[in-house]
Amino acid sequence: MTTYKILIVDENIKDMDELEQIVYGLGQNYNFFKTDKFEEALTLLENKKIDILITNYELNQKLGTELISRCKKKSVSTVRILMGNYNNLNVINEEVISGNIFHFLIKPWDTHYVAEIIQQAVIYRENLFISNYNSEEEDKFLKYKQDVLDLQNDVISALMMVIEVSNRELYIHSVQVSRIASMIAEKMKLPKKGIREVKIAGLLHDIGKIAIQDEILNKPGKLNNFEFDVMKEHSYKGSLVLSGLKDMNKISTIVCQHHEKMDGSGYPYGLLGDDILIEARILSVADTFDALVSDRIYHRGISAEMALEILGWNEEGYDQKVIEALKKCYKY
């Protein structure tokens, strides 16, 4: 069994201890390192071949973003997670958009959510660096993490901040969907441009929901027919927001189509099969998968294995080649 090395850096000893308990509660094989000192963290990163770095934004006289940057140069294979509070959201958002971090944790946190993020970080680490890591793979990884910078970074950042201010849960979901969809696109060997478009469309796929009334968007029970019709408008409204922006036409179309189904039962246009962009089919699977595994107002998240089973049962709605690629990402 692979042993994963996790380094936690935080000036708050209590938070480090709590994270350590969460990690050990996952039941896998971990070597755990923790420190509240910046320089010691750098030494551990250099000497211990850390798999996952979890650092707080505020580190006494230093910043976690500086540690993230140094880690990226010293150990490109380390999966990086940044912790912070609501006052740090602007900085955290910039780190997400720029590809500097895999994910983020907002304090105070939900234990179940933290455990899920760490487990996903392990899977991500496995899939990127399974064996024989070399300089060619390192260059590929660096380019992959920087792709999103090539297209309308300021606009994307601004739109993501709008989503975050509107609905934090929606923001978290958007980042997750972008990451999952990017993994699928790489497994399916989409060209670099296609992977970048999937990544950005994932970040912005639900931006139309900011136009949906809160009482519908956050309703804990089942939506009635009228409410569901209103909810279905979000993909089209999101595409309208993006269509007026330079170089975003393709991404606008992907966003518009992400609720279309292979059998024509989706919305807004009831497209069939290959009439749906492959990027939108990838986004549809990633969106549904994250909705299944994540805790929501109306349900508790299920395991990745069970979510993949459910997606596989719906042969009419989802592209099965996309689901097979997702299974490879999670090694099922």
KOLDO-260555 format. One record per residue: z, x, y of N, C-alpha, C in turn; residue in three letters. Coordinates in steps of 0.02 Angstrom, whole numbers, plus 50000, padded with zeros to 5 digits. Each point is the difference from the previous one (the first is absolute). Example, Ala and Ser with C-alpha at 12.3 -4.5 7.8 and 13.67 -1.06 7.14 Angstrom:
2
503905066049716500004995550059500005004550060ALA/499644998250053500035004250059500374996150055SER/
% end
This chain:
332
500005004249940500004995850060500005004450062MET/499584998350049499965003750062500644999250041THR/500235005550028500584999950044499755000250072THR/500214995250040499794999650069500555002750046TYR/499795004150047500485003050047499964996250066LYS/500574997150019500044996150062500485003350048ILE/499765001050062500415002950053500134994750053LEU/500634998950016500194995450054500325003950056ILE/499764999050061500255003650058500244994950052VAL/500645000250015500284995150046500675002650026ASP/500144998850063500655002050027500554995149981GLU/499814994249973500484995049979500155000949925ASN/500565002949984500185001549931500054993749958ILE/500264994650029500074993749964499324997349978LYS/499505000450045499334997749982499705004249945ASP/500115006650002499755004449947500314998349933MET/500654998850000500344998249938499744993449972ASP/499874995250044499754993649978499305000749969GLU/499575004050033499345001249972500035003549933LEU/500475004649993500095003549936500174995049945GLU/500444995350014500184994949951499404995649982GLN/499604998350049499414995949987499525003849954ILE/499895006450015499555004049959500245000549928VAL/500645001549990500265000649932500004993349964TYR/500034994650038499984993349970499324998249973GLY/499485003950017499334998449976499905001949927LEU/500445004249974499995001549929499485005149979GLY/499685003450046499525005249982500325006850007GLN/499605005249987500255006850000499905003250069ASN/500545000950038499945002650068500465006050010TYR/499765004950038500435005150029500084998250073ASN/500614999650023500144997250065500285005450046PHE/499705000950058500245004850050500124996250065PHE/500535001950036500134996850064500315005050048LYS/499824999250064500275004450051499964996550068THR/500445002150046499964997450069499745005450047ASP/499755005649971499785005750041499255001049995LYS/499675000450056499275000750004499755006249964PHE/500295005850016499775006349970500115000249925GLU/500564997249978500134999749928499494995649965GLU/499804994650033499484995649972499355003849992ALA/499825004150049499385003949996500035004949941LEU/500585003149991500095004749945499924996549932THR/500314994149995499944996149937499284998049987LEU/499654998050052499304998049992499585005949975LEU/500165005950025499615005949982500175002649929GLU/500634999549981500235003249938500054995349940ASN/500084993650012500144995349945499414995649979LYS/499435000750034499414995949984500194992649998LYS/500234997650057500234993050006499424995149992ILE/500124994849960499494994849990500014994750054ASP/500614998050020500074994750050500515002150052ILE/499784999850063500455001450057500154993450035LEU/500654998650009500224994250039500435002750057ILE/499754999550061500365002950057500124994850054THR/500575000550032500154995750057499625002550061ASN/499854995550046499655001950062500445004650043TYR/500644998350006500455004050041500405004849956GLU/499935006550014500345005249961500375004750047LEU/500584997950024500385004050047499565002150059ASN/499865006550006499595002450056499265000049985GLN/499804997949941499295000049979499774992849988LYS/499354999349986499714993549984499705000149931LEU/500064994349965499724999549933499245000950000GLY/499684998050055499275000850003499795007350000THR/500425004350028499875007249997500065002649929GLU/500504997549965500095001949929499414997549959LEU/499774993950014499424997249965499395004550011ILE/499905002150062499435004350017500055006749965SER/500595003050000500105006549966499914999349925ARG/500244994449973499934998749928499264999449981CYS/499624996750042499294999049987499635006749995LYS/500225004950041499695006649998500255004249941LYS/500654999449985500295004149947499864997349931LYS/499994993349993499964996949934499614993550004SER/499335000649998499574994150009500094994949945VAL/500245002149941500074995449944500634995750005SER/500465001650048500614996150007499854993250033THR/500244994649969499934993350028500554999250053VAL/499804998050060500465000050057500184992950022ARG/500654998750007500264993550022500455001150060ILE/499914996150053500395000850061500474994150009LEU/500635001450014500504994850013500134999650075MET/500194994050023500164999150070500284993150012GLY/500124998450063500234993350018499494996750045ASN/500164994150024499514996350040499805003650064TYR/500445004350026499845003850061499465005349987ASN/499895001749937499525005249983499334997249976ASN/499904993450004499414996949971499355002750028LEU/499985001550063499385002450030499795006649969ASN/500475004549992499865006549970499814999249926VAL/500384995949964499864998849930499304997249990ILE/499824995350043499344997049996499455005350009ASN/500105004750047499515005350010499945004549938GLU/500575001249968499995004249939499634996549943GLU/500094993449994499644996149949499265000350012VAL/499794998550062499294999650017499665006849990ILE/500345005350019499705006749995499985002649929SER/500334996649954500005002249931500515005449985GLY/500465001350047500495005349989500534998249949ASN/500134993549991500514997849953499714994949951ILE/500294999949942499824995149949500284993150017PHE/500624999950022500314993650018500595001350045HIS/500344994750019500575000550046500564995449975PHE/500615001650021500584995849985500374998650065LEU/500124993650014500364998050060500734998649983ILE/500465003150037500724998849991500214994150043LYS/500474995949977500284999949932499484997549950PRO/500035002649939499484998549952500244995349945TRP/499524997249964500134996049941499945004549939ASP/500525000349959500025004549943499414999049952THR/499844993749987499444998549954499355002850029HIS/499904999250065499385002450031499965007649999TYR/500565003450013500015007349998499825002549930VAL/500284997049949499855001949931499264999249985ALA/499714994550023499294998749989499575005350033GLU/500175001950061499615005150036500045006749965ILE/500595001849976500075006549965499605000049935ILE/500024994449963499614999549939499255000650015GLN/499784996850054499295000450018499825007150022GLN/500465003450033499885006950020499905004549939ALA/500394998849948499935003849937499314998849969VAL/499794993749998499344998349972499455003350041ILE/500074999850066499525003150045499965007549988TYR/500575003149992500035007249986499655001649935ARG/500124996049949499685001149934499254999550004GLU/499764994950034499284998750002499625005150041ASN/500315002950051499665004950040500025007049970LEU/500525001649964500095006849976500245000149927PHE/499614997249955500204999549930500025006949967ILE/499505004250014499995006649967499585004950040SER/500145006549990499595005450027499824999250073ASN/500504999350040499894999450072499695006450026TYR/499454999550038499665005950025499794999050072ASN/499715005250030499834999750071499484994850016SER/499534998849953499494994950012500324993150005GLU/500484998649955500354993650002500434999550063GLU/500285005650022500405000050060499584998150061GLU/499395002950005499564998350055499814992749998ASP/499874997449940499824993049993500574995550023LYS/500625001949981500584996050019500094999950076PHE/499945005850032500085000450072499494995650036LEU/499385000349976499474995950030500154992649990LYS/500244998349940500164993049985500544997450048TYR/500515003950011500554997750042499804999650074LYS/499475003650019499795000050070499424995350015GLN/499734996949948499404995850010500084994850055ASP/500574996850002500104994550046499975002250073VAL/500085006550012499975002550069499294999850028LEU/499504999649955499315000550021499744993850035ASP/500354994549995499734993750026500504996050041LEU/499894999750064500374995550044500765000549991GLN/500275006149999500705000749985500454996450050ASN/499835000650064500424996950051499994992449994ASP/499414997249986499944992849992500394997649940VAL/499935003549944500354998149938500765000350012ILE/500225005450032500715000850014500264994250042SER/499624998250051500214994550044500034993449962ALA/499504998749958499994993849961500584999849950LEU/500155005849970500565000249952500664998750036MET/500065002350061500624998750038500064992550015MET/499434996750013500014992850011500254996449938VAL/499765002249942500234997049936500755001249990ILE/500225006250013500715001749990500464995950045GLU/499804999350063500414996150047500014992749979VAL/499434997649975499954993049979500404998449938SER/499965004649949500314998449935500085006549960ASN/500615002449994500115006449965499794999749927ARG/500144994449967499814999349929499255000449992GLU/499634997150047499285000249998499755007150010LEU/500335003750043499825007050012500095004149936TYR/500574999349967500135003649938499484998349948ILE/499854993649993499494997749952499335003250016HIS/499815000350064499355002750019499945007449982SER/500535003950011499995007149983499955000749924VAL/500374995949963499985000349927499314998449974GLN/499704994750025499344997949977499485005450015VAL/500055003150059499545005450017500055005849950SER/500625001849983500105005549953499734998349931ARG/500164994149975499784997949933499244999549998ILE/499704997050051499274999250002499665006850003ALA/500295004850037499725006750004500005003449932SER/500554999249963500045002949933499464997149954MET/499904993450004499494996749959499315002650019ILE/499865000450064499355002250024499845007049976ALA/500505004450000499905006749974499865000049926GLU/500384996049962499894999549928499294997549985LYS/499754995550042499334997349990499465004450030MET/500215005750028499545005050027499554997350055LYS/500294995950044499644998050059499875006150044LEU/499464999950040499895005650045500565000550052PRO/500045005850031500545001250048500034994650054LYS/499424998050025499974994950052500294993449975LYS/499844998249937500264993949971500755000149991GLY/500265005849980500735000749991500354999250067ILE/499725003150052500294999450066500004992850025ARG/499454996449987499954993050021500514995749963GLU/500095001449935500504996349961500695001250027VAL/500145006350017500665001850026500164996350065LYS/499515000150046500114996750064500024992549993ILE/499554997249959500004992849989500664997749969ALA/500285004249956500664998549971500544999550053GLY/499995004750046500505000050054499954993750043LEU/499384997550009499884994650048499814993449968LEU/500034999549933499734994149966500344993550019HIS/500635000350020500374993950017500144999350074ASP/499635003550041500144999650072499894993050027ILE/499584996049967499904993150020500624995749993GLY/500485002349961500624996149990500444999850062LYS/499875004450047500404999850061499834993750041ILE/499444996849983499814993750033500254993949963ALA/500355001049944500274994449960500714998650023ILE/500174993550006500674998250021500535002749952GLN/500565002250028500545002949960500264995249947ASP/500044993650017500274995249952499554999249938GLU/499365001650007499555000049942500025006849966ILE/499955005250039499975006849972500635001749961LEU/500584997750024500645001849969500324994349961ASN/499614994949984500274994349963500225002249930LYS/500634998849980500245002349935499724996049941PRO/499814993850011499744995849946499244999949998GLY/499734995749958499274999449992499704996850063LYS/499425002650021499654997250057499664993549981LEU/500014995050046499624993949987499265001450015ASN/499574995149988499285001150007499805002050071ASN/500304996750049499855001750069500215007250016PHE/500615001849980500265006750014499585005349965GLU/499784998649939499595004849964499325000950033PHE/499724994650026499375000550036500085004450063ASP/500564999250034500145004250058500075007349979VAL/500375001249946500105006849976499345003349981MET/499544996249972499365002749978499575002550058LYS/500184998050060499615002250058500115007350018GLU/500525003049971500205006750023499475005349986HIS/499644999549944499515005249985499414999750049SER/499794994050017499464999250048500235002050070TYR/500594997950019500265001950067500105007550005LYS/500225003149947500075007350000499345003550010GLY/499484997449967499345003050007499744999250071SER/500174994550033499794999050069500325005250046LEU/500645001449989500355005050040499645006749994VAL/499795001949939499725006649988499265000550018LEU/499644994449996499285000250009499795002150070SER/500434999150048499845002050069500145007350015GLY/500265003649951500185007050011499445004649976LEU/499915005550034499475004749984500115003049930LYS/499455000349960500005003049934500454996549949ASP/500174993750013500454996449954499654994149965MET/499344999550005499654994249971500104999649925ASN/499925005649965500074999949927500724998349981LYS/500485002850035500714998649986500154992750014ILE/499714997350053500074992950016499774995649943SER/499445001849970499734996149943500445000549939THR/500265006049987500465000949943500614995650009ILE/500285000050060500594995950015499844992649990VAL/499424997950024499804993049994499954997949927CYS/499775004549956499864998349930500585001249952GLN/500575002450024500505002349952500344994449960HIS/499874993650018500254994449960499434996449963HIS/499405002850000499464997249960500145001549926GLU/499764995749955500105000849928499345000649964LYS/499995003649944499395001349964499644993649978MET/500394994649987499704993749977499824995250056ASP/500065002350063499824995950057500544995450024GLY/500605000549972500554995450018500425002550059SER/499815005750029500405002850054499794997450069GLY/500255003350051499864997950069499915006250044TYR/499674999450058499804993750034499324997349981PRO/499585003949964499314997849990499834998349928TYR/500465000949953499854998449930499475004549971GLY/500015006450017499505004749974500095001149925LEU/499455002149967500015001049927499875007349983LEU/500375002649951499855006449968499815005650047GLY/499395002849989499785005750038499834998550072ASP/500024993650019499924998350071500625002250040ASP/500545001349964500615002550032499975007650000ILE/500125003150056500005007350004500495003049950LEU/499825005649969500455003249952500665001950034ILE/499965002050064500615001850036500474993950007GLU/499704994150010500404993950005500294998149932ALA/499635001249947500264998549932500585004649984ARG/499965006350022500565004649991500614997750040ILE/499884997950061500544997850044500334993749972LEU/499614995649971500264993849971500505001549944SER/499825004749957500445001849944500635003550026VAL/499915004750047500585003750028500474995250036ALA/499734995250037500404995150037500424995849952ASP/499674997449948500354995849952500525004049961THR/499825006049980500475004249962500635001350040PHE/499935002050063500595001450041500414993650011ASP/499664994350008500374993750009500414998449937ALA/499755001749942500354998649937500605004649990LEU/499935006450017500545004749985500535000450055VAL/499864997050058500465000450057500434993850005SER/500615000950025500434994350014499744996250061ASP/499964993549994499784995850055500514994550012ARG/499934996250053500454994550015500024995149942ILE/499424999049968499934994849949500045002649929TYR/500055006549988500085002449931500255007249998HIS/500295001949943500195006949988499415003849970ARG/499935006350018499455004049973500075001049925GLY/499425000749966499985001349928499785007249988ILE/500025002249938499815006849983499255001050009SER/499805006450010499295001650006499624998049936ALA/500325001249942499684998349936499854992549996GLU/500494995950019499904992849996499474997750051MET/500015003050059499514998350051499295001549977ALA/499915005749967499345001749973499784995149946LEU/500474997849960499844994949949499754993650033GLU/500354997850051499824993850034499305000650031ILE/499865005750032499345001050029499465000049946LEU/500165002949943499515000349945499854993149971GLY/500484995550003499884993349974499494996150043TRP/499985001750064499564996450046499315003250003ASN/499634999649945499355003349995499494997050048GLU/500084993650016499524996650043500085002050074GLU/500635001650019500135001050071499925007250024GLY/500185004949956500015006950022499505004249961TYR/499745005050032499545004749969500395004249949ASP/499834999349937500385003349947499925007650002GLN/499455002550027499925007250007500515002850051LYS/500154996050050500505002050049500695000149968VAL/500144995049959500654999649966500085005949952ILE/499475001849965500045005749954500145006450038GLU/499715000750060500145005950041500735000150022ALA/500274994150018500704999550019500465001849942LEU/499824997949940500405001749941500025007649990LYS/499445003450012499995007249994500465003350052LYS/500044997050059500455002650051500734999849977CYS/500164994749962500694999149976500075001949927TYR/499475003049971500025002749932500134994749947LYS/499724994050009500064994749949499334999349965TYR/
% end
